[in-house]
Amino acid sequence: MSDAPARSADTGGAAAAPRPNAVVAVLAFAGIVVSLMQTLVIPIVPELPRLLDAPASDTAWAVTATLLAAAVATPVVGRLGDMFGKRRMLLVSVVMLVVGSVVCGLSDALVPMIVGRALQGLSSGVIPLGISIMRDELPAERLAGATALMSASLGVGGALGLPTAALIADNFDWHVLFWASATMGATALVLVLAFVPESRVRTGGRFDAVGAVGMAVGLVSLLLAISKGADWGWTSGTTLGLFAAAVIVLLAWGLFELRTAQPLVDLRTTARRQVLFTNLASIAVGFSMFAMSLVLPQLLQLPTRTGYGLGRSLLTAGLVMAPSGLVMMALAPVSAAVSKAKGPKVTLMIGALIVACGYGLNIVLMSEVWHLVLVSSVIGAGIGFTYGSMPALIMGAVPASETAAANSLNTLMRSIGTSCASAIAGVVLAQMTIDLGGYALPSENGFKTVMAIGAGAALLAFAIASFIPRPRAAVPAAPPAPAAAETSAGTPSGR
């Protein structure tokens, strides 16, 4: 097989085959840039009420808007990529990141900040689109390692973003955060235009607008209730109403999707055992990953007078978290090698056990900075294994023409897990407190409880993964030749 199919005609007619190394490097860079948006504003969140002259309850939407926009955009962009071109939708997503960053960079008020952050959230489809492009363009022997690296970029960007953002916020005007993200986004845009080809594997057809609206309403209701429930009260009418609306709308949406000829999400494919259990495990893994991000920075920054806080700066906290991202990236080829030898199911189970061990270590090792560096690295290693295995499991069970939509749904499942982690950890830490100088601070047992829950979520992912059927091939088969792709876009690849 050649390195990749020739570039599609609508990309400018370039005939030269793409260079696999360049494609992988550019897509991984784009994934890291997009995942940086998760932690971009964390250093300035406490200052946003003053910076934007708005109440703290309103400035919190600078974080929530990104979450909601990402949840809606990820499955929609994935489906559009399958239909009209993955590279095309990748470019649209990166443009949204650049535009959103510029809007935030020019803003000094709440509304434009929220609009800009929502636009940044619309770029979240870059990682599943990148994985799908790799499936279509790379030779089979390169695919497992490349997709593992691309999938891990979601955690890499989040881990590296915190110290970078803290460094910028401490030394420059806060707007520089967004001008830096705009610059990185523009760089990614140019590199994608120069090195990434357009796939010829497409489904065509008509976009399911009704399904997109239904999914958007259901997801926004669910995630809004989860993310704001602690502020509004878990038993308040607003929170319960949103949960009820989410259940009703998503059930109605599911019935509609089963009856429409060209659904936004093919629920029959999603219900396949391999896809279903991979997505369920993804929720648990997403929960485990984010629990670390909530616990370790707080432990590092709490005053030493508590007896367990380490009294360090936000920048130090970010630097402690950074090795986890580097470990994820370094272990991507190891994850791919294990998947090739034993299958991605085994890789996922190994990763889940490593994460659980990391949280177990954290329960007994939390009194020194190096303890937390070790813990974050161990958990990062486990996340690297799990994230590296998921694309292989998904792509081994869906047709090539549905790769972007299926990977986007898997990414969404991880996001739901992280949202649940934030809500549950917030409740635990708010209930288990100590009094220090008239201020309620999370107690040591509160942190240990969250760590135990994180370990439990990882073990749950292990248990769920055990139900995934062992695939007949550890690595998906090579993508079809260009001519075959255009005539058989609906046939499964690697099955």
C-alpha positions in Angstrom: 0.0 0.0 0.0 1.2 3.5 -0.7 1.6 5.9 2.2 -1.8 7.5 1.6 -4.5 8.2 -1.0 -3.9 11.2 -3.2 -5.4 14.5 -2.1 -9.0 14.9 -2.9 -9.9 17.2 -5.8 -11.5 19.8 -3.6 -8.3 20.5 -1.7 -6.7 22.2 -4.6 -5.8 19.3 -6.7 -2.4 18.5 -5.2 -1.4 15.1 -6.4 1.5 14.3 -4.2 0.9 11.8 -1.5 1.1 13.2 2.0 4.1 12.5 4.3 2.9 10.4 7.2 5.4 12.0 9.7 4.2 15.5 8.8 0.5 14.5 9.0 0.9 13.0 12.4 3.0 15.9 13.8 0.6 18.5 12.5 -2.6 16.8 13.7 -1.1 16.1 17.1 0.0 19.8 17.4 -3.5 20.9 16.5 -5.0 18.5 19.1 -2.7 19.9 21.8 -3.6 23.5 20.9 -7.3 22.7 21.1 -7.0 20.9 24.4 -5.1 23.8 25.9 -8.4 25.6 25.9 -9.5 23.5 28.9 -7.0 25.1 31.3 -6.4 28.4 29.5 -8.5 30.5 31.9 -7.9 28.6 35.2 -5.2 31.0 36.4 -7.4 34.0 36.0 -10.8 32.6 37.1 -10.5 34.1 40.6 -9.7 37.5 39.0 -12.4 37.5 36.4 -15.1 39.3 38.5 -12.7 42.2 38.9 -11.3 42.1 35.3 -14.8 41.9 33.7 -16.7 44.0 36.4 -19.2 41.2 36.8 -20.4 38.9 39.7 -18.5 35.6 40.2 -21.6 33.6 39.4 -21.7 35.2 36.0 -18.0 35.0 35.2 -18.2 31.3 35.8 -19.9 31.1 32.4 -16.5 31.8 30.9 -15.7 28.1 31.8 -19.2 26.7 31.4 -19.8 28.2 27.9 -16.7 26.3 26.6 -18.0 23.0 28.0 -21.4 23.4 26.6 -20.2 24.5 23.1 -17.8 21.6 23.0 -20.5 19.1 23.9 -22.7 20.2 21.1 -20.0 20.7 18.5 -18.1 17.5 18.9 -20.7 15.0 17.5 -22.1 17.5 15.0 -18.7 18.3 13.5 -17.8 14.7 13.4 -20.9 13.8 11.4 -20.3 16.8 9.0 -16.7 15.6 8.6 -17.9 12.2 7.5 -20.3 13.7 5.1 -18.4 16.7 3.5 -14.8 16.2 4.3 -12.8 15.7 7.6 -10.1 18.2 6.7 -12.6 20.8 5.7 -14.4 20.5 9.1 -11.0 20.4 10.8 -10.1 23.8 9.3 -13.5 25.2 10.3 -12.9 24.0 13.9 -9.5 25.7 14.0 -10.9 28.9 12.6 -13.4 28.9 15.4 -10.6 28.6 17.9 -8.7 31.6 16.3 -11.8 33.7 16.1 -12.9 32.9 19.7 -9.4 33.7 20.9 -9.4 37.1 19.1 -12.8 38.0 20.5 -11.5 37.2 24.1 -8.3 39.0 23.4 -10.3 42.2 22.5 -12.8 41.9 25.4 -13.0 43.7 28.6 -16.7 42.8 29.4 -18.5 39.6 30.2 -20.6 39.0 27.1 -17.8 39.1 24.5 -15.7 36.9 26.8 -18.5 34.3 27.0 -19.0 34.5 23.2 -15.3 34.0 22.6 -15.0 31.1 25.0 -18.0 29.5 23.4 -16.3 29.8 20.0 -13.2 28.2 21.4 -15.4 25.3 22.6 -16.6 24.8 19.1 -13.1 23.7 18.1 -13.3 20.6 20.2 -13.9 18.3 17.2 -10.3 18.6 16.1 -9.1 15.5 18.0 -11.7 13.0 16.7 -11.4 14.5 13.2 -7.6 14.1 13.3 -7.9 10.5 14.4 -10.3 9.9 11.5 -8.0 11.5 9.0 -5.2 9.3 10.2 -7.4 6.2 9.6 -8.0 7.3 6.0 -4.5 8.5 5.1 -1.8 6.6 7.0 -0.4 3.2 6.2 -1.6 0.4 8.5 1.7 0.0 10.3 1.6 3.6 11.4 -2.0 3.9 12.4 -2.0 2.5 16.0 0.8 4.7 17.2 -0.4 7.8 15.5 -4.0 7.5 16.8 -2.7 6.8 20.3 -0.7 10.0 20.2 -3.6 12.0 18.8 -6.0 10.7 21.4 -3.4 11.4 24.2 -3.1 15.0 23.0 -6.4 15.7 24.8 -4.7 15.1 28.1 -1.3 16.4 27.0 -2.7 19.9 26.2 -4.7 20.0 29.5 -1.6 19.1 31.6 0.8 21.5 29.8 -1.7 24.3 29.6 -1.9 25.0 33.3 1.7 25.9 33.9 1.9 27.8 30.6 -1.2 29.8 31.3 -0.1 30.5 34.9 3.3 31.7 33.7 1.7 34.1 31.2 -0.9 35.3 33.7 1.7 36.1 36.4 4.0 38.1 34.0 1.8 39.7 31.4 -1.6 41.3 30.9 -4.3 38.6 30.9 -5.3 39.3 27.3 -1.9 37.8 26.3 -3.4 34.4 27.1 -5.8 34.7 24.3 -3.4 36.3 21.8 -1.1 33.4 22.4 -3.9 30.9 21.8 -4.9 32.8 18.6 -1.3 32.6 17.4 -1.0 28.9 18.1 -4.4 28.4 16.4 -3.3 30.3 13.3 -0.1 28.3 13.2 -2.1 25.1 13.3 -4.3 26.4 10.5 -1.4 27.1 8.2 0.2 23.7 8.9 -3.1 21.8 8.3 -3.5 23.6 5.0 0.1 22.8 4.0 0.4 19.2 5.1 -2.9 17.5 5.8 -4.8 16.0 2.8 -8.6 15.7 2.4 -9.9 12.2 2.7 -12.0 10.7 -0.1 -13.9 8.5 2.3 -17.3 10.1 2.8 -20.9 9.2 3.4 -22.6 12.0 1.5 -26.4 12.3 2.1 -28.4 15.0 4.0 -27.5 16.4 7.4 -29.9 15.5 10.2 -30.7 19.0 11.4 -33.5 17.8 13.7 -31.3 15.2 15.3 -28.6 17.9 15.8 -31.0 20.2 17.6 -32.4 17.4 19.7 -29.0 16.3 20.8 -27.9 19.8 21.5 -30.9 20.5 23.7 -30.5 17.2 25.6 -26.8 17.6 26.1 -26.9 21.2 27.2 -29.7 20.4 29.7 -27.7 17.5 31.1 -24.3 19.2 31.4 -25.8 22.5 32.6 -27.5 20.7 35.4 -24.3 18.8 36.3 -22.0 21.8 36.1 -24.3 24.4 37.8 -26.2 22.1 40.2 -23.9 22.9 43.1 -24.5 26.6 42.7 -28.2 26.4 42.1 -28.8 23.6 44.6 -29.2 19.9 43.6 -32.8 19.9 44.7 -33.7 23.2 43.2 -36.5 23.4 40.6 -34.0 24.6 37.9 -31.6 21.7 38.4 -34.3 19.0 38.6 -36.1 20.6 35.7 -33.0 20.5 33.6 -32.3 16.8 34.5 -35.9 16.0 33.6 -35.7 17.8 30.3 -32.5 16.0 29.5 -34.0 12.6 30.0 -37.2 13.4 28.1 -35.4 15.1 25.2 -32.7 12.5 24.8 -35.2 9.7 24.9 -37.3 11.4 22.2 -34.1 12.1 20.2 -33.1 8.4 20.4 -36.5 7.3 19.0 -36.2 9.8 16.2 -32.6 8.8 15.4 -33.7 5.1 15.1 -36.5 6.0 12.6 -34.6 8.4 10.4 -32.9 7.2 7.3 -29.7 9.3 7.7 -29.3 9.9 11.5 -26.8 12.2 13.1 -25.7 9.3 15.3 -26.2 5.7 14.1 -27.5 4.3 17.4 -27.5 0.8 16.0 -23.8 1.0 15.4 -23.3 2.7 18.7 -25.2 -0.2 20.4 -22.7 -2.8 19.1 -21.0 -4.4 22.0 -17.5 -3.1 21.2 -18.6 0.5 20.7 -21.1 0.5 23.6 -18.7 -0.8 26.3 -15.8 1.3 25.0 -18.0 4.4 25.3 -19.1 3.5 28.8 -15.5 2.8 29.9 -14.7 6.3 28.4 -17.1 8.0 30.8 -15.4 6.3 33.8 -11.9 7.1 32.4 -12.8 10.7 31.8 -14.0 10.9 35.4 -10.7 9.4 36.7 -8.6 11.8 34.7 -10.4 14.9 35.8 -10.5 13.9 39.5 -6.6 14.3 39.5 -6.9 17.7 38.0 -9.2 18.8 40.8 -7.4 17.3 43.8 -3.6 17.9 43.2 -3.6 21.7 42.5 -5.7 22.3 45.6 -3.5 20.2 47.8 -0.5 22.1 46.5 -2.0 25.5 47.0 -3.7 25.1 50.4 -1.8 26.8 53.3 0.6 24.7 55.3 -1.3 25.6 58.4 -3.9 23.0 57.5 -1.3 20.3 58.1 -1.7 18.8 54.7 -1.6 21.7 52.3 1.8 22.5 50.7 1.4 26.3 50.3 2.7 26.5 46.8 1.9 28.8 43.9 -0.4 28.1 41.0 2.6 28.0 38.7 4.2 25.3 40.9 0.9 23.4 40.8 1.0 23.6 37.1 4.6 22.4 36.9 3.7 19.4 39.1 0.9 18.5 36.7 3.0 19.0 33.6 4.9 15.7 33.7 1.6 13.8 33.4 1.2 15.2 29.9 4.7 14.4 28.9 4.2 10.8 30.2 1.0 10.5 28.1 2.9 11.5 25.0 5.9 9.3 25.7 3.8 6.2 26.3 1.7 6.6 23.1 4.0 4.2 21.1 4.1 1.8 24.1 0.3 1.8 24.2 0.3 1.1 20.4 2.8 -1.8 20.8 0.7 -3.4 23.6 -2.5 -3.0 21.4 -0.7 -4.6 18.5 0.5 -7.6 20.6 -2.5 -8.1 22.9 -5.3 -6.1 21.4 -6.6 -2.6 22.5 -9.0 -4.2 25.0 -6.0 -5.3 27.1 -4.4 -1.9 26.7 -7.5 -0.2 28.0 -7.7 -2.6 31.0 -4.0 -2.2 31.8 -4.4 1.6 31.7 -7.4 1.6 34.0 -5.5 -0.5 36.6 -2.5 1.9 36.4 -4.9 4.9 37.1 -6.4 3.1 40.1 -2.9 2.4 41.4 -2.0 6.0 41.0 -5.0 7.1 43.1 -4.1 4.5 45.7 -0.6 6.0 45.9 -2.1 9.4 46.3 -4.0 8.4 49.4 -0.8 7.4 51.2 1.6 9.8 49.5 0.4 13.4 49.6 2.8 15.3 52.0 5.6 16.3 49.7 5.8 17.9 46.2 7.6 14.9 44.8 4.8 12.7 46.0 2.3 14.5 43.8 4.7 14.6 40.8 5.0 10.8 41.1 1.2 10.4 41.5 0.4 12.7 38.5 3.0 10.8 36.4 1.5 7.4 37.3 -2.0 8.5 36.6 -0.9 10.2 33.4 0.7 6.9 32.3 -2.6 5.1 32.8 -4.6 7.7 31.0 -2.1 7.5 28.1 -2.8 3.8 27.8 -6.5 4.2 28.0 -6.8 7.1 25.6 -4.5 5.3 23.2 -6.6 2.2 23.0 -10.0 3.8 22.6 -9.7 5.0 18.9 -8.5 1.5 17.9 -11.5 -0.1 19.6 -13.9 2.3 18.0 -12.4 2.1 14.5 -12.4 -1.7 14.7 -16.1 -1.7 15.0 -17.5 1.0 12.7 -17.4 1.6 8.9 -14.7 3.9 7.6 -17.4 6.3 6.4 -18.6 6.8 10.1 -15.2 7.1 11.7 -15.3 10.8 12.6 -18.9 10.6 14.0 -18.0 7.5 16.1 -14.8 9.0 17.4 -16.5 12.3 18.2 -19.2 10.5 20.2 -16.4 8.7 22.2 -14.7 12.0 22.9 -18.1 13.4 24.1 -18.4 10.4 26.5 -15.0 11.4 28.1 -16.3 15.0 28.4 -19.4 13.8 30.2 -17.1 11.8 32.6 -15.0 14.9 33.4 -18.2 17.0 34.0 -19.5 14.4 36.4 -16.1 14.3 38.2 -16.2 18.1 38.7 -19.7 17.9 40.1 -19.2 15.0 42.4 -15.8 16.1 43.7 -17.2 19.6 44.3 -20.0 18.2 46.4 -17.6 16.0 48.4 -15.1 18.8 49.0 -17.8 21.2 50.0 -19.3 18.8 52.6 -16.0 17.6 54.1 -14.3 20.7 55.4 -12.2 22.2 58.2 -12.4 25.7 59.6 -9.2 27.8 59.2 -9.4 31.4 60.4 -13.2 31.5 59.7 -12.8 30.0 56.2 -14.1 26.6 55.3 -11.4 24.6 53.4 -11.6 21.1 52.1 -10.4 18.6 54.6 -7.7 16.0 54.2 -10.3 13.2 54.4 -12.3 15.0 51.7 -9.3 14.8 49.3 -8.8 11.2 50.2 -12.4 10.5 49.5 -12.2 12.0 46.1 -9.1 10.0 45.4 -10.9 6.8 46.4 -13.8 7.7 44.1 -11.3 8.3 41.3 -9.7 4.9 41.9 -13.2 3.4 42.0 -14.0 5.0 38.6 -10.9 3.5 37.1 -11.7 0.1 38.5 -15.2 0.5 37.0 -13.6 1.3 33.6 -11.6 -1.9 34.0 -14.7 -4.0 34.7 -16.6 -2.5 31.8 -13.7 -3.0 29.5 -13.7 -6.7 30.4 -17.0 -7.0 28.5 -15.6 -5.7 25.3 -15.3 -8.6 22.8 -11.7 -9.3 21.8 -11.2 -8.1 18.2 -10.0 -10.4 15.6 -7.2 -7.9 14.6 -5.3 -5.7 17.1 -4.9 -2.9 14.5 -7.5 -1.8 12.0 -6.9 -2.8 8.5 -5.5 -0.4 5.9 -7.9 2.1 4.5 -9.3 1.4 1.1 -7.6 2.6 -2.0 -8.9 6.0 -3.3 -11.0 4.4 -6.1 -12.5 1.9 -3.7 -13.2 4.5 -1.1 -15.4 6.5 -3.4 -17.5 3.5 -4.4 -17.7 1.7 -1.1 -17.7 4.4 1.6 -20.3 2.5 3.5 -18.3 -0.7 3.9 -16.5 -1.4 7.2 -12.8 -1.1 7.3 -10.6 -3.5 9.2 -13.4 -6.0 9.8 
